[in-house]
């Protein structure tokens, strides 16, 4: 089981980081958050180590750490930080690597650059994390279309939340993407509970590239 995956979402607060933590742990891989916007509370890197039980030595340092919890282009401008396209060289690691973007695919990294543009530069398989809540069909298909227009390879969709068979099937059928599984809401975000949920709802073979 080797390879590198980019994780993006269809919205904020949909469980993208929980899924990233679960996948990193399942692959025995490394985790990288290129841009962290918001440092007052737990960062995504800290969350992945805590809820995934990922060794801190496998959590790679962020390229940019911004204090303000907002879109990176805004936080960077407010804090006088210049973010350039060539800042983001994929780390060379010995094993699988999970890269998590900030928010959705069309979140601006700087005033001229979107995360989807970075994904196109990298040419790596992207996993879209989509909530099953109301509105997910529109949000998911827009994300799939935006990535497709840039030639970004979509590995599949990982859903989060309660089962919604029609929405999940509709997204994958119209978007012509693979249904990787669905991570239900987890009451206790502890490593054992996260592992059990992932193992019960995903097939690790689907992440072999």
Phi, psi and omega per residue, in radians:
X1 nan 1.691 -3.131
X2 -2.372 2.816 3.107
X3 2.399 3.027 -3.131
X4 -2.147 2.339 3.107
X5 -2.176 2.505 3.010
X6 -1.831 2.320 -3.138
X7 -1.891 2.177 3.031
X8 -2.270 2.916 -3.114
X9 -2.175 2.970 3.067
X10 -1.640 -0.132 -3.093
X11 -2.970 3.135 3.057
X12 -1.643 2.781 3.081
X13 0.991 0.807 3.113
X14 -2.072 0.109 3.117
X15 1.674 0.323 -3.119
X16 -1.083 -0.754 -3.117
X17 -1.228 -0.597 3.075
X18 -1.100 -0.783 3.101
X19 -1.100 -0.749 3.137
X20 -1.051 -0.697 3.119
X21 -1.133 -0.777 -3.129
X22 -1.110 -0.736 -3.126
X23 -1.195 -0.747 3.113
X24 -1.010 -0.788 3.141
X25 -1.149 -0.747 -3.106
X26 -1.120 -0.635 -3.136
X27 -1.432 -0.220 -3.011
X28 1.097 0.654 -2.997
X29 -1.835 -2.894 3.096
X30 -1.869 2.766 -3.132
X31 -2.228 2.414 3.114
X32 -2.425 2.197 3.024
X33 -1.899 1.782 -3.059
X34 -1.035 -0.701 -3.131
X35 -2.305 2.133 3.043
X36 -1.901 2.063 3.102
X37 -1.960 1.870 -3.082
X38 2.039 1.953 -3.072
X39 -2.111 -0.058 -3.048
X40 -1.179 -0.698 3.130
X41 -1.813 -2.868 3.120
X42 -1.108 2.276 3.083
X43 -1.363 2.905 3.122
X44 -1.117 -0.660 3.103
X45 -1.077 -0.746 3.097
X46 -1.140 -0.668 3.133
X47 -1.134 -0.725 3.137
X48 -1.087 -0.740 3.102
X49 -1.104 -0.713 -3.071
X50 -1.290 -0.952 -3.000
X51 -1.455 -0.388 3.101
X52 -1.634 -0.219 -3.056
X53 1.155 0.526 -3.117
X54 -1.439 2.304 3.114
X55 -0.973 2.236 3.132
X56 -0.947 -0.454 3.101
X57 -1.194 -0.251 3.105
X58 -1.763 0.090 3.047
X59 -1.707 1.951 -3.064
X60 -1.447 2.563 -3.122
X61 -1.148 2.483 3.104
X62 -1.130 2.599 3.056
X63 -1.293 -0.666 3.093
X64 -2.315 2.300 3.068
X65 -2.063 1.977 -3.070
X66 -1.968 2.470 -3.035
X67 -1.338 -0.709 -3.024
X68 -1.356 2.213 3.118
X69 -1.391 1.511 -3.094
X70 -2.708 -3.091 3.050
X71 -0.996 2.388 -3.065
X72 -0.929 -0.647 -3.103
X73 -1.111 -0.646 3.139
X74 -1.293 -0.840 -3.135
X75 -1.014 -0.791 -3.122
X76 -1.096 -0.759 -3.138
X77 -1.108 -0.740 3.140
X78 -1.145 -0.536 -3.076
X79 -1.726 0.089 3.099
X80 1.214 0.526 -3.141
X81 -1.831 2.307 3.092
X82 -1.694 2.136 3.093
X83 -1.899 2.128 -3.101
X84 -1.934 2.714 -3.116
X85 -1.035 -0.673 -3.074
X86 -1.482 0.197 3.050
X87 -1.256 -0.340 -2.884
X88 -1.887 1.363 3.061
X89 -1.568 2.236 -3.114
X90 -1.087 2.194 3.139
X91 -1.073 2.512 3.107
X92 -1.615 1.915 -3.112
X93 -2.201 2.793 -3.133
X94 -1.667 1.372 -3.136
X95 2.488 -3.049 3.136
X96 -1.091 2.656 3.134
X97 -2.371 2.269 3.076
X98 -1.932 2.103 -3.130
X99 -1.913 2.203 -3.130
X100 -1.938 2.165 3.049
X101 -1.325 -3.103 3.122
X102 -1.849 2.049 3.131
X103 1.136 -2.323 -3.090
X104 -1.665 3.092 -3.049
X105 -1.147 -0.479 -3.098
X106 -1.774 0.357 3.008
X107 -1.246 2.311 -3.140
X108 -1.281 2.326 3.012
X109 -1.464 -0.735 2.979
X110 -2.495 3.108 -3.042
X111 -1.019 -0.369 -3.109
X112 -1.967 -0.069 -2.975
X113 -2.232 2.236 3.067
X114 -1.782 2.774 3.077
X115 -1.020 -0.649 3.118
X116 -1.037 -0.562 3.092
X117 -1.188 -0.698 3.063
X118 -1.092 -0.755 3.138
X119 -1.036 -0.687 3.111
X120 -1.133 -0.696 3.086
X121 -1.036 -0.766 -3.067
X122 -1.262 -0.629 -3.125
X123 1.185 0.423 -3.108
X124 -1.658 2.698 3.110
X125 -1.145 2.317 -3.103
X126 -1.895 2.351 3.008
X127 -1.832 2.171 3.119
X128 -1.626 2.159 3.048
X129 -1.673 2.143 -3.061
X130 -2.248 2.268 3.035
X131 -1.223 2.714 3.075
X132 -1.598 0.097 -3.080
X133 -1.285 2.985 -3.117
X134 -0.972 2.351 -3.134
X135 1.724 -0.111 -3.030
X136 -1.177 -0.531 -3.132
X137 -1.079 -0.869 -3.142
X138 -1.079 -0.865 -3.093
X139 -1.091 -0.720 -3.092
X140 -1.212 -0.787 -3.121
X141 -1.174 -0.613 3.063
X142 -1.113 -0.697 3.121
X143 -1.142 -0.802 3.122
X144 -1.041 -0.754 -3.128
X145 -1.148 -0.743 -3.134
X146 -1.091 -0.707 3.122
X147 -1.232 -0.721 -3.137
X148 -1.081 -0.671 3.139
X149 -1.103 -0.433 -3.138
X150 -1.691 0.040 3.131
X151 1.304 0.389 -3.133
X152 -1.408 2.206 3.121
X153 -1.264 2.120 3.116
X154 -1.685 2.039 -3.117
X155 -1.281 -0.547 -3.134
X156 2.763 -3.116 3.140
X157 -2.010 2.312 3.007
X158 -1.912 2.062 -3.109
X159 -1.561 2.730 3.075
X160 -2.314 2.521 3.097
X161 1.871 -2.959 -3.137
X162 -1.135 2.665 -3.136
X163 -1.069 2.363 3.049
X164 -2.456 1.477 -2.968
X165 -0.996 -0.807 -3.081
X166 -1.103 -0.838 -3.128
X167 -1.083 -0.771 -3.123
X168 -1.092 -0.802 -3.126
X169 -1.188 -0.665 -3.134
X170 -1.108 -0.789 3.138
X171 -1.052 -0.832 -3.080
X172 -1.233 -0.589 3.128
X173 -1.243 -0.896 -3.112
X174 -1.229 -0.671 -3.132
X175 -1.393 -0.193 -3.133
X176 0.974 0.866 -3.136
X177 -2.236 2.819 -3.124
X178 -1.398 2.432 3.010
X179 -1.534 1.885 -3.071
X180 -1.444 -0.474 -3.086
X181 2.585 -3.092 -3.129
X182 -2.421 2.190 3.099
X183 -1.637 1.963 -3.135
X184 -1.250 2.865 3.046
X185 -1.078 2.397 -3.066
X186 -1.957 2.120 -3.074
X187 -1.132 -0.774 -3.140
X188 -1.975 1.977 -3.142
X189 -1.481 1.199 3.073
X190 -1.954 2.651 -3.060
X191 -0.899 -0.744 -3.109
X192 -1.153 -0.698 -3.129
X193 -1.210 -0.702 3.120
X194 -1.135 -0.739 3.118
X195 -1.094 -0.785 -3.134
X196 -1.064 -0.758 -3.139
X197 -1.114 -0.757 3.139
X198 -1.131 -0.837 -3.094
X199 -1.092 -0.517 -3.085
X200 -1.428 -0.343 -3.000
X201 -2.153 -0.043 3.130
X202 -2.335 2.697 3.071
X203 -1.902 2.011 -3.056
X204 -1.027 -0.483 3.122
X205 -1.068 -0.416 3.125
X206 -1.228 -0.161 -3.111
X207 -1.944 0.277 3.087
X208 -1.562 2.051 3.113
X209 -2.328 nan nan
